[in-house]
């Protein structure tokens, strides 16, 4: 069987950023569950899971060189922006770090979706 080559190198930096953002969101999710103001974080906790999921999906679509990678990256950018805004409202280090990573991912995904 011939090996099918895919050119995912154009996506590699974005794949790496999406994977990193997914990891940071999962870590922040776990940390938020241990915070005393859990009820105040309900929307943030929900956004962390959505962001983690879309980052993982975007990474997989790009790795597969999908024709829909740009579309998924556009949605990923919107969700990362929303997650960053939610996390930024909390002053603990895990939420602040997550907000920064989500902003980086949103920027990179937005750039990818416009290529």
N, C-alpha and C positions, 0 to 999 in steps of 0.2 A: 504494500500500500504506500502511495506517495505521502510524504509529510506535507501538510498544509501549513505554510508559513503565514503568520499574522504579524502585522506591523503594529504592535502595541507600544513600541518605544515612545511614540508621540504622546501616549497617555501615562507613562510611568511615573512622572512626578505627581500627577493628580491621583493616580492609584495609591501611591505611598501616602499622600496627604489624607485621602479619604480613609485609608486603613488606620492611620494615626488618630484622626478625629474620632473614628468609631471606638477605638480603644479608650481615648480620653473620656468620651461620653459614657462609656460603660463604667469606668472607674468613678466618674463623678456621680453617676446614678447610685452606685453602691455607697458612696460617701454621704450623699444626700439622705439616703434612707436611715442613716445613723444620727442625723442632726435633730436637735430638740424641737425645731419649728417645722416639723414634717408637713403639717397642714398648709402652711404658707408656701411650701415648695411643690405642691401638687401639680401645678401647671408645668413647672420646671422639670420635674421628674418625668412627666409624660413626654415633654419635648426631647429630653435626653434619649429616651427609647426610640422616638421617631427619627431623631438625627442619627443615632447609631445604625438603625435599620437602613436608612436611605444611603448613608455613606458606604455601608457594606454592599448594597445593591449597585451603587454607582461603580464601585471598585470592580465588582464582578462583571458588569456590562462592559467596562473599558477593557478588562483583561480578555474578554471574549471578542473584542473588537466589534461589538454590536453596532448595527446601523443606528440604534437608538441611544447610543452613549451620550451624545450631545443633549438630547432631550432629558435624560435621567440626570445629567450633570446640572442642567438648569433648575430642575426641581430640587436637587440636592443643595444648590446654592441658596434657594429660598428657605429651605428648612434649616440649614445651618445658620442663616441670619436670624431666624426666629429663635433658635436655641441659644445663640449667643446673647440675644437681648434678654431672654429669661434668666440665663445664668448670671449675667452682669448685674442683676438686681441683688445678688447675694454676695456678701463681702468675704466669705471664706476663700481660702486659696484654691481649693479644688474647683469651685465655680468660676473664679476669675481666670484660672488656667484654661478651663474648658471654653469659656467665652472667647478667649484669645485664639484657641485652636479652631473653634468653629468659624471665626472670622477669616482665618487663613484659608480654611477649606472652602468657605463660600467664595472667596476671591478667586481661588484656583479653579473651582468648578465653573464659576461664571465665565472666566477666561476660556476654559475648555469648551463650554457650550457655545461660545461665540466664534470658534475657529471654523 
